[in-house]
């Protein structure tokens, strides 16, 4: 399989990078945060809100979509973009993480992972070849290799076994992807837990196989932030400079800021919408709990200087009322507020890197978070 480079590195500032990734369904400006549409939809949000917030690309979950409504059905209906109405780039994961996290009864072999569907208990086999087939049926602009992700902490033997199996599956995933049309991409996934030498070994093996981009997997699975960032520091320099780097399943705004500082280009996480559904807002003042009684009589918005209407125009008192009353609108508004803040943060990082001012942007952003929310009236 030829491996044309669809990624253009535009500027660097220290280890931080900004670039442009061209896909069959549009251009992705990096650093980029991908909102997660687990089953082909954002929980509580319209696609137009996702686009208006500034997202270039979204993520779909192979595991969930292959079980319901089924990859073959989606293919007949025109692929994910046509089926869902999202007309921009999409990345799909391999399904491996969901098998680990959702399926209690699973068996991993050299051939495949076999598990019971969490929907109806049906027995399902997911091999590297089937994972790629499903992602191609979905029509994802970017597909991920099949891998095995282990939760941390884990023993050295288990981490090494999963890492080496993932490397063999990477070769099979690439072979299965060879018939993909031009422009579509396959990313390899670096595993290795919290052991630097295994991260290095896996990265070297993946680079030798050759992929359009490279992800760092197996983090944000139970380890402290310091461990996660140290693994990013170990792994990112071992990946090709001219290919996009994707840190999977991460994370908080601070995680994003610190990982970009270490050379990461792409992220995904359910946190903006999940936390929004639980009454939490992300702003330039840090995370704000709208369930807190201090907001009950506060007529001010979350941030009167925000460019996002819901952040700027709704009072804290009203948002708190919606959250405490269990109104669906509360979850919807906070989800869009959070997604918009994440995109605002990414845009700010891209601009700062382009201007050679990332260090001051990072310091100023962290200072605002440390200062915390504005005091109540």
N, C-alpha and C positions, 0 to 999 in steps of 0.2 A: 504494500500500500504506500503510495506516495504521501509525503507529509508536508504539503505546502503550509507556509506559516501565515495564519490569518490574524496575527497579533502584531501591532506596531507600537513599539515603545516610544513614547513622545517626549518624556522628561523624567529625570531622576533628581532626588534631593536626599543625599545620604542613601540609605537603603530603600527609601520610599520611592514608588514608581507611579507614573500615570501613563495610560496607553489607550489604544483603540483596538477592539476585537470585532472583526467583521464576520457576521453569520448570514445564513441564507435568509433570515427574516429581519435583518437590521444590524445596526452597529451598537456595540456596548462600550460605553466609556468606563475606564477603570481608573482607580479602585471602584468596584461596583458591589452593591448589596442586592442580593436576589431575594425578594419576598417569596415565601413558601406557599404554593397552592397545592396542598397535599393531594386532594382528589380532583384536581383540575379547577379549583376555585379558591379564592382568598376568603377566609372565614370573616363574614361581616363586611366585606368590601367589594365594590364594583371594580372591574378592570379599569374603567376610566379614572377612578381615584388613584389606582396604582400608577397609571401612566402620568396623571397630572402631578403626582408627588415627585416624579422624576426617575422612576425605575425604568431601565432599559430592558431588563431580562427578569424572568421569573423561573421558579423551580417547580417541577412536577415530580411526584413520587411513583416510581416504577412499581413498587410492591402494591400500593393501594390501587393504582389504575389497572394493573394486570388482573387483580381479583375482582374489581368492579369499577367500570362496566366491562372491562376486558380489552386487551390491546387490539385484538382482531376487529372488534366492534368499532373502536375509535378509528382504526385505519380505514375501514369501509366508509366511515362518516367524514373522512377527509383529514385525519390527523388532529393532534392536540389543538393547534391554532384554530382551525375551522370549527372543531367540536366545541371549544370553550369560548371562542370569541376574542381571545387574546391574540393580537396580530403581530406581536413582537417575538424576539428570541426566547427560546425555552431551553433549559437544561434539565435533564432527568437524572436522578441518582440510579444506582445499580439495583437497589432493593436489598442489598446485604445488611445495611444497618437496621432496617425495619424487621427483617427476619430475626436479628439478634434481640431487638427490643420488644417485639410484639408476640413472637411465637415461642411459647413455653416448650412445646414439643418439636424439636428440630434435630436433625442429624446432619453433620457435615462430613462429607467424604471428598476424595480427590475429584470425583466426577461432578458433584453438585451438592447443594444443600436441600434437604427434604424437610418440609414443615407442614403443619396443619394451619389452614386458613383461619384467621381470627373471626371471620364472618360466618362461615358455615361448617368449619371443621374439616373441609375437604383436604385431601393430601395433595400437596403441590411440590413439584421438583423445579428448582431454579439453578441452572448451570450457567457458566459464563456465556455459552452460546445462546441460551434462551434469554438471558438478561439483555444481550445485545439485540436479539431478534425483537424483543418486546419494545425496547427503546427506539428501534428503527420503525416499528409499526406505529408507535406514538408520533414519530416524526420530529423527535427532539433535535434541535440544532447542535446541542452538545450532549453526548452520551458519556457515561462513566463505566470504566471497567468493573467487572464483578470482583468483589473483595470480601474478606472476612474481617469484621471489626470486633475487637475484644474490649470489654469494659476494663477500666483501670480503677484500682490497682489490680495487677495480674502478675502471675509468675513468669519468670524469664522464659521457661520452656514453652508455655502457652503462647506468649507473645511471638517467639521465634517461629513456632509452628504455623501460626496464622499469617505471619509476614511472608514466609516462604511459599505457603499455599497461595496467598494473594498474588505473589510474583508469577507463579506458574499460571494462575488464572488470567493474569494480565496478558500473557502471550496468547492464550486462547481467545481472550476478548478481542485482541487486535486482529487475529486471523478472521474472526467472525465479522468484523467491521469492514473487511476489505472491499465489499461490494457496495458500500455506502456511496451516494452521489457526491460529486465534488462540492466542497464548501462545508459539509457537515463534519463535525469534529468528535474525536474520542480522547478523553483524558485518562491518564493513569493515576493511581492513588497510592501514595507513600504510606505504608503502615510501619509498625515497629514500636508501638507503645511509647513508653517513657525511657527507652534505652537508646542513647545517641548512636551507638555503633550499628544498631539494627536499622535505624532511620537512614543512615548513610548507605548501608548495604542495599536496602530496598530502593533508595533513590538512584544509585548507580545502575542497578538492574533495570529499572524502568527507563532511564535515559538511553541505555543500550538498546532496549526494545524499540523505543521511539514513539512518542505520542504528540498530539497537537497541543496539549497542555498537561499540567501536572497538579494534582490535588494533594493536600496533606490531610489524611483521614485519621480516625482513631483518637481524636482529641475532643474536648468538651464532653467526655463520657465518664466523668467522676473525679478527674484529677484537679488539683488547685490551679488557679490561673498562672502562677509562676512556673509550674511544670509545663503547661501548655505553651507559654511564650518561649521557654527555653528550648522546647522541641521545634518550634518555628525557627528560632535562631540557628539551630543545628541543621535544619532541613532546607530552608529556602536557598542558602548559598550553594547547595549541591544540585540545584535545578537549573536548567538552561535559562540564561538571561533573556533570550528572545521568545520565550513561551510564557503564557499566562500561568499564574500560581493561585490556587484556589484552596482556602482553608475551610473545610467542610463543617457545617453545623455550628458556626460561631457568629455572633454571640452578643454580648453586651456592647453598648457604645464604646466603653473603654477597651474591650477586647479588639474591636475593629481599629480604633486609633493606634493601639500599641502593635497590632499585627501589621498594619500598613507601614508603620515605622520600621518593621523588620522585613519588608519586601513582599507582602501579600497583595494580590490584585483583586480577588473575588471572595465573596462570603455569602452564606445563607443561614437563616435561623428563623424559627417560629416565634421567637421572643416578642417582637413588636406586636403581633396580633394576639398571641396567647396572653401576654401581660395586660394588654388592653381589655381583654374580656374579663380580667380579674381586677379592674379598677386602677391599673397602674399606667402612668403617663411618663414618657421620656421627653425631656426638654433640655434646653441649654443649661438649666439649673440642676440637672440630674434627674433622678427618677422621683416621681411624686405619687403618693398614695392618695387617691381621691376618696377613699373610704374614711380617711382621717376626719374627725369632727371639726378640725380647724377650718375646713373649707365650707362648712355649712352656711355661713352668713357672709361669704366673701364674694362681692360682685365683680371682682377683677378676673380677667381671663388667665389662662396658664402662662401666656407670654404675649403681652400686648405688642411686642416688636416682631412677632413671628409673621412670616409671609403666608403661612397656611391658615385658611379661614377658620377652621374648627379650633385651632390653637389660640387664635387671636380674638374670636368673636363670641364664644360661649363663656359664660361666667363659671367660676369654680363651683359656686353654689348650685348651679343647674347641673353641672356634670356630676357633682356629688349626689344630688337628688336622683339622677338617673341610675347611677351605680348602686346606691343603697336600695332603690326600689326594684332593682332587677330588670329595668327596662332595656330592651334590645338596643335601643338607640344609644345608650351609654357605651356598650361594648363596641358598637360600630364607630362612634365618634372617637373613642380612645384608640381604636385600632388604626384609624386613618391618621390621627395625630402622631402616633408612634412611627408608622411607616414613613410619613412625611419627614419626621425628625431624622430618621436614619438616612434618608436620601439627602436631606440638607447637610448632614455630617459628611457624607461621601463627596458631595459636590464641593464642600469647603476644603476637603483634603485634596481633591483634584486640582482646584485652583491654587492652593498653597504650594503644592509640589511644582506646578507649572511656573510659579513665580519665584521659586527657590526660597520659600518662606515657611516650609513645613515645620521646622523646629519651633518657631514662634507661634504658629497655629496650634500645634500640639500643646505647648505650654499654656496658652490662653484658654484653650478648651478645657484642659484639666483643672485650671484655676477656677473656671466658672462652675464646674461640677463640685469641686471641693468647697467653694463658697456656699453652695446649696440654694434651696428655694428662697424666694423673697419672703420676708416675714409677714404673717397675717396682719390685717388691719385691726 
